[in-house]
Amino acid sequence: MTATRAPIETKVIAGSSASAITGLITWALVTYVPAFHSGLPPSLAAVLPFAVATILGSISAYLAPHTPRAAVKAPEHAAR
């Protein structure tokens, strides 16, 4: 009996990728761009990368299509 691996969900890939990329971009802007670094309060500058990444990751996961699946047939002994 061979086990088949389930495909990675499209929504998980979209949300995780968007969160990681957005978090890194926002962190780089806050750290290296003087307007972001000096124009924001320190507490907001620390939270901003995580907040933006969470919001955009959630939106991209919501908008991503569902992963198609084959219909699963119940075992015959369960039908009795």
Secondary structure, DSSP 4 states (H G I P E B T S, - for coil): -PPPPPPPPHHHHHHHHHHHHHHHHHHHHHHH-HHHHHHS-HHHHHHHHHHHHHHHHHHHHHHSPPPP-PPPPPPGGGG-
